[in-house]
Amino acid sequence: MAASGPLPVTQDLSTLHAKLQKLLRFLREALPISNAHTVDFYTESVWEKLVDVPPEAVLSALSTSAAAAEACPLEEAGRMSDVTDFPKIFCETSQKLVNVEAFALAAKYYSVQNLGICTPFDQLLVALHGNQKQRTDENVKLDEFMNLKKSHEVQAMSELISSIAEYCGIKQIIDLGSGKGYLSSFLSLKYGLKVYGIDSSNTRGAEERNRKLKKHWKVYRRRAKPDVNGLALQATKERKAQDETRRKADVEGICNSSPANQEKPSAPDFPSEFSGSVISDIRRQMENLKVYSHREENLCFENALSLRDLLPVNAIEPTSSSQIPKRKMSEASKERRKITSKSNESNIYSPLTSIITADSELHDIVKDLEDCLMVGLHTCGDLAPNTLRIFTSKSEVKGVCSVGCCYHLLSEEFENAHKEYTQERRGFPMCHYLKEERWCCGRNARMSACLALERVAVGQGLPTESLFYRAILQDIIKECYGITKCDRHVGKIYSKSSSFPDYVRKSLKKLGLDESKLSEKVIMDYYEKYKPRMNELAAFNMLKVVLGPCIETLILLDRLCYLKEQDDIVWSALVRLFDPVKSPRCYAIIALKKQQ
């Protein structure tokens, strides 16, 4: 490895297993809350079955300090050794929730941050850089060509990936689930890395990426371009002044003896009519002007065409002002162009289309595969665990940095106990410990792991009314149409509806049911029936939000333990990369193999 300093110490496998054991003890009691579906809230009498506390008391307890995240301070949770130290949370006979404060405190205790399983991002960067000065560019504004959330993610993750690549002496990056290619493009443009972005369907994304890259390039080309017009104007004025001087000198007959002519500086790279001061100004600006790149020495302005070569095909639209006039190129220029083009082949972004599984052969997808890092920014569902499996099974992949998302799309090995298990590898669980426990979360619990506690804590609450509408609709479907189980999705009907009756009619029509059989009075009777119980649904959803981080902790611990089980991995860690308010799925799994 290139760096001199050791990487931060992380918790070993036995310590992680101990934390898993305590987390599972809590989740065995709490999981029914996460697995309850809000669609069935009224039809299945969810509140009566699972909660033995008034909804007003739940909302009051969880909104202490006006923020659910602050309802259970970390210092108080830190004094507990495990869930057995908490007051009774669930009734032993009915298994109903009886103590909301203790529930919230336990949920906070088993969050990723409080368990102490995270490695600080800044600490890791310092270790990766060693004593080397970190290179930054304060002029970069990523939000000029991507939204604020994505720019926040790309800037943090690209800095980490480039640091790992430099630490390991690696130039090639494989970006799985690259989507529109924002991360891949940035890694290539700023850090000069050779990036292959692999996505199952990236045609439309590539087009959008190219459009934004064109805008990005034009902005920075405009900023980087010296004031040619100003220099030209200055040169014209000086040339006129020189012509006037020469004319006068000719009249006086002393032109040939002029000291200015005898000492005229040589400037073979510029037209002879440019004065020495103008030439020096141009040279100075060209030498000082650096095109935005991590490796500034390779991408200075005088080699600006090389930066164009980093962009995908058609990323730059030729304009009349940027087109170079056709002229005969000297052999030396041709040879220099060949060398420049060849030197930049390693600093490109190549989007590839392929479906990735745990058994994918990278050599079949990336023809010039070499020692590389495998990365993924918000890889969806099973792609996140498959990224880790490819990393552990392919010798060319020396490191991994993966941020997963969409936990509800994970496949689970033990989700259906009645279905015969096949040898197909599922997304969860990955580690031996949870496999031996035959642990299953369930889709609704995994869905609750996607809820954003930090966003709710700062006032970005849940869409309670739309969930309320959907729950009433389910009861209407059951009682008026005799359908006990309706798994079809209504979609975003709520935002397009002017009232509850309008919502019901549009939803029934989308579900293929005859909406004309219900009068507006019947529809409103259902609304009035459940309106006094709307606070039950709001309180229950807050319980799910508070419990969500515990489900996410379980999934992340599973992946981290899987990596700790591998013999050839020298270092692995969990790192919070992003601000959870801006990007709720903010945790990266990072690992490096032993260097051979």
N, C-alpha and C positions, 0 to 999 in steps of 0.2 A: 504494500500500500504506500501511497505517495506521502501522506501526512505523517508527522512525527509524534503527535500526541495520541494518547489512548482514548477510545470512545467511552462515553459515560457507562457506568456500571448499571446493569438492569437486574430485576428480580429473577431468580432462577426458577426452574420448573416446579420444584417442590413447594416453593412459596406461592406460586400462582395456583397450584392445585389446592392449597389450603384456603385461598381466597375464593376459589370456585366452589368449594364445598360449603362454605358459609353462605355464599350468594344463593346457591340452589336451595338451601334450607328455607330462606325467606321466600324465594319464588314459588316453591311448592304450595305455599299458602296463598300467595298474592296473584298467581297466574290466572285464576278464574276471572279476575277483574279485567286483565288485559285481553283475555280471549273472548269476552262478551262483545257481541256486535251491536253497535248503536242502532242499526237498522231494525233489529229485533227487540229494542229496548222495551217497548210497550207490549208487544205481542207475547213476549216471553217473560214479562214481569221481572226484568233484570234487577231493578232496585230492591224489590222485596226479597229476592233470592240471595243477594250478595252483600247488602249493606243494612246494618242495624243502627244507623245514625240518621237524624233528620238532615235533609239536604242543606238546610240553612247552616247547620253546624259544620258540615263538610266544607261549604264554600267559605265560611268565616275562618276556619282553621287553615285552609290552603291559601287564603288571600292575605294572611298576616304580612304587614309591611307592604301591602299592595303588590306583592310579587310572590308567585308560587315558589320560585327558586330560593327565596329568602325565608321560606316558612320553616326551614330546618337548618340552622347554622352549622357550618362544617366543624367549628370548634366543639360544638355540643356532640355532634355525631362522632367526632374523633375520640371522645372519651369512652365510647362503647367498644368492646372487644369483638362482639358479634351480635346477631339478632336475639340471642337468648337473654341479653342484658336489657333489652327494651321491655317496656311494659307490655302486657298482653295486647296484641294487635287484632287477632281474630278469635272469635268464640270457638272453644274447643269442640262443642257439640254441633252447632249450626254452621261453623266455618264462615260466618258473616263478619264483616269488618265492624269492630266495636270501638277502636281508638284511632281517630284520624291523625292526631298529632304524632303518635308513635309510628304510624304508617309512613307519614311524610319523613320523619327522622330516619327511619330504616332505609327508605328509598334513597335519601341523600347519602347515607352511609355507604351504600353499595353502588354509588356512582363511580365512573372511571377516575375522576379527579381525586375523590376522597380515598379510594383504595390504594393510592400511591403506585399505580402501575404505569404511569405516564413518565416519559423522559422529556424534560423541558426543551422546547424547540431551540431557544437561544443557546442553551448549554450544548446541544448537539452541533449546532453550526460552529461554535467556537472550537469544539473538538475536531471537526472535519477540516477546518481551515488551519489549525495549528497556529504557528506564529506568522502565517502569511496574512498580509493585509487584504481584507475583503473588498472586492471591486463592486462598486455600485454606480448607478447613474440616476441622479435625482431628477433629470429632465423627462424621464419616461412617464407617460400618462396612459396606462393601459385602457382606461375607461373611454379613450377616444375611439376605440374600435371593438370594445366588448362591454357588457353591462358591469355595474359596480361589483356585483357578487362574483362574477367570473373573473374579473380583473384582480380582485382580492385573492382568489384561489390560485390563479395562474402565477401571480407574482411570488407568493409564498412557496408554492410547490416547485416552481422552476428554480428558485434559489437553492432549495434543498437538493433537488436532483443534480444540478450542476456541481454543487459542493461534493456530493457523493461520487459523481463521475470523476471529478478532479482528484479526490481522495484515493480512488481505486485505479486511476490512470486509464479510464475508459472513455471512448469517444462515441460509441453507438448506443442509442436509446430505442427501446421498443415500447411504444405507447399503445396499450390495449384499450379498446373502447374509446378511441380518440375523438369520435364524433365530428364536430366541426373543425377540429384541429387547432384550437387556440393554444393549448399547452404545447403541442408538437411544434407549431410555428414559432412560438416564442423561444422555446429551447434551441431551435435552429438559428433564428435571427439574432438573438441576444448573446447566446453562449457558444455559438459555432459548433453545435453538436450534430451528428448525423442521426436523424430521427426517422423511424418508420412508424407511422400512425396506422394501426389496424382497427378497422371497424366493420361490423357486419353489413352495414348499408350506409355509405358515406357520400353518395353522389350529390344529394341536395346540400348536405353539410359542407362539402368541399366547395360548391358554388358560392354558398354564403360566406364561407371563410375567405375565398378569393376576393369577393366584393369588399369585405372589410379590410383585407390586407392591402388592396389597392388604395383605399382611403388612408390607411395607416402609412403606407409608403409615401404617398403624395405629401402628407403632413410633414414627415421627417425629411423628405427630400427638399421640401420648401424651406424648412428650418436650417438644413445643412448647407443649402446652396449659398455660396458667397454672393455679395452684392455686385454681380457682374455688370449690371446696368450702371451702377455708380462708378465702378472702376473704368468702364468703357467711356463714360462721360468725362472722367478725369483725364483719361488717355487722349481723348479727342482735343480737350482744351490744351493739354501740354504739347500735343503734336502741332496744333495751330500756332502755339507760342514759338515752338522750335522753327516752324516754317517761316514765321515772320522774322525770327532772328537770322535764319539763313539768308532770307531775301535781302535783309539789310546788310548782311555780311558780304553777299555777292556784290552789292552796289559799291560797298566800300573796298572791295578787292582783297579782303583779309580772311576769306572763308577757309582756305587751306591751312592757314597758320593758327586756326582756332584751337586753344587748349582743350575745349570741350570735345572737339572731334578727335583729337589725338588720344584722349583718355576715355573715349566712349566705352562703357562696359560691354562685355560679350554676353549675349543672351540668346543662345541658340534655340531655346525652347519656346520663345515668344517672337512675335513680329518685331522687326527692327524699329518700327516707329514708336514702340512702347518705351517710355523713359525708364531709367534705372530705378527711380523711386516707385513707379507704378509696378514694375516687375517685382521688386522686393515686397511690396504690399501683397501682391497676388500669391507669391511664394509663401509668405508668412501665413496668410490665411489658409492656404492649401495645406501647409504643414501642421497648422494648429487644429484644423477641422477634422474631427474623427467621426466617422459614421458609427452609429450606435451599435456596439458589440462588446461582448465580454472580452474577446481577444482583439483589443483595439489595434495592436500592432499589425494585424493581418488584414484589417478592413478600414484603412484610412481612405480619405476622399479620393486620392489619386488612383485608387483601385476600386472605385465605386461600382463599376460594372460587376464585380464579383458578388456584391450584395444582391444584385438582381438575380444572379444565378441561384441564390438560396431560396428564392420564392418559387412556388408552384407555377406550372405553365399558365400563361395568361393572367398572372397576378398583377401585372403592370400593363396598363393600356398606353400604347404609344400616342403621344400628342405631337402636334406640329412643332412645339417648342422643344421637345425632348428628342426628336428624331435626329440622328446623326447623318449628315450629308454623305452620300455615297462617294467614295474616293478609293483610289488604288492604294492598297495597304502594302507596306514594305514587308519583305521577308522577315525582318527582325520583329516587326509588329505582330505578324502572324504567329511567329514562334512564341512571343511573349503572351499572346492571347491564349494559345494552347496550354502553356504552362499555368497561366492564371486559372483557366477553366478546370484543368486537372487538379490543381491544388484545392479547389473549392468543392470537389465531388464529395468530400467527407463532411461538408457542412451544409447538408440539404435536408429538406423535409419531404418524405415520400409517403403519400396516403395510399394504403392498400385495403382492399375489400376481402374479408374472410371471416367466417364464423369460427370463433375460438372456443375450444373445449379443453378439458384437462389433458387430453391425449393429443392435442394438436402438435404437428411436427413443424417447428419454426423454420427449418431448412427448406420446407416446401413453400413457405410463404415469403421468407426473406432470403433471397438467393445468395447474398454476400454476408450471411450471418457471421458475426465474430463475437468476441467477448463483449457483453452488453449489460445494461441495466434494464429491467422490466418495470414499467410504471403504469399507473392507471389513476385518473382523476374522476372519482365518482363512477366507478365501474358498477354496472347494474346487476343486482341479483347474484346469480352463480358465477358471474365473470370475476368477481373479487376473489372468492376462494380458489377458482381455477387459475387465476394469476399466480397465487402462492404455490399451487401444485406444479405448474409449469416451471416456476423458479426452482423448486426443489429437485425436479427431475431432469432438467436440461443443464449440462455442464457449461454451456456457453453463457448462461445467465448468471452473472456474478453477484447481482444485487437486486432488490425489489423495493419499491415504494408505492404502496397501494392504498387509495382512499375509496372505500366501498360506499354504496348507497342502496336504496330500494330493498330493504331487508324483507319486505313482504313478498318479494319475488324469489327469495331463496327456496330451493327445494330441500326438504327435510327427510332424512333417512327413516325416522321412526314416527312420521306424522300419521300414517295410516296403519294401525296395528293389524288390521285384517288383510291388508294387501301383502302378498308374498314379496319379500325383499329381493331385488335383483342386484347384480354386481355393479350396476351403474353408480358412479360416485356422485353423491349429493352435496349440496352446498353447506349443509349443516347436519350434524356436527362434523368437525374435522379432527379434533384431538382424540387420543385414546381414552382419556378420562371420561369425556361426555359420551363417547361411544359405548363404553362399559356401563354407564348409567342409563343408556338407551334414552337419552334426554330428547324431549320434543317441546318446542315452544308453541307451535300452532300459528296459522297465518294471521289471525287477528292480533295475537301478541306481537308478532313481527311487524305488523302494521303500526302498532302503538309505539314500537321502537323508533319509528320514523317521525313521531311527533316532536315538535321543537319546544322543549321546556323553556329555554332561554328566551325565545321569542315571545312566548306567552307571558313570561315574567316582566318583559318590558312593554306590555300592553298590546302585543300583536296576537290577540286572542283567537280562539277557535270559532268557526262559523256556526254558532249554536243554533241560530234560527233555521238554516238550511238543513242541519241534522235533525232538528225537531220536525220540520216538514216531512222529511224522508221517513222518520219513524212513524208518524201518523199515517202516511201513505201505505206503509206496510200493513197496518191494521185494517185499513180500508180494503186493500187487496185480499186480505185473509177473510174478512167477514162478508164482503159484498161480491166477491168473485170466487170464493172457495179455494183460493190458492194458499196453501199453508207455507210453502217455501218458494220465494221468488229471488233467485240469485242474479237476475239480469240487472245491469246497471242503467240507472236513469240518466246519468250524465249531468251536465251543467244546465239543468232545466231551471234551477232556482234563480240564477242571475238573469234569466230571460223571462221571468214571470212577474206579473204585476200584482198578484195577490195569491192567497193560498188556493182558492178554487181554480185559478188559472194554472197554478203549478200542478195541481192534481190532474186536471184535464190533459195538459200537455204530457205529463208523465204516463198516464194511462194509455194515451195514444201511441207513445213511443214503445210501450210494452206490448202493444197489439191488443189492448183490451177496449171494450166498448165504453167510452166515457159518457155517452148520451144517456145511459141507464141511471146515472146519478144526478139528482137535482142539486142546485147550489145550496139549498137548505140542508140536505143530507151531508154534503161535504163540510159545511160550516158547523154542523152539529158535532162532527168528529173533532174539529178544531177547538170548539168550546169545551169539549169533554176533557181534552188533554192539556189545554192551556194552563190550568192551575198546577200541572205537574211538569211544566217545562224546566223548573229549577232542579228537578231530579236529574234530568238529562244533562244539564249544565254541570252539576256537581259530579256526576259519574264520569263525564269526559275529563274533568280536572283530575280525578283519581288516576285515569289512564295516562294523562300527560305526565303526572308526577312519577308514575311507575315506569314510563317509557325508557328513561336512561338506564334502568337496571337490565332491561332486555337487551339494549344495545351493548352494555358492559359484558353480558354473557356471550354475545356473538363475537365481540372483539377479543375477549379472553380466550375463546375457543381457537381463534386464528393464531393468536400469539403463542398459545401452548403448543399448537401444531408445529410451529417453526422451532420452538425450543426442543421438540422431540427429535429434530433432524441432526444427524451426527456431523454433517459437513458445514453447518452454519455456525459461524464464529461469533455473530452478534445479531440480536434482534430486539426490537423495541416498539412501543406504542407511543406516538407523538401527536399532540394536538397542534395542527398546522394553522387552523383558521379561527377567526372570531365566530363562535357558535351562533350569535345573533345574525350575522351576515350569511353564514353557511353552516346550518345545523349539523350536517354530516362532516365533522371537522377532524376526525382522527385518521392518522396514517399508520399503516403497518409497514415497518422498515426492517430489512434484514440483509446481511452480507455473508457471503460464503468465505471459507478459508481460502487464502491465496496459495496456489500451488507453485 
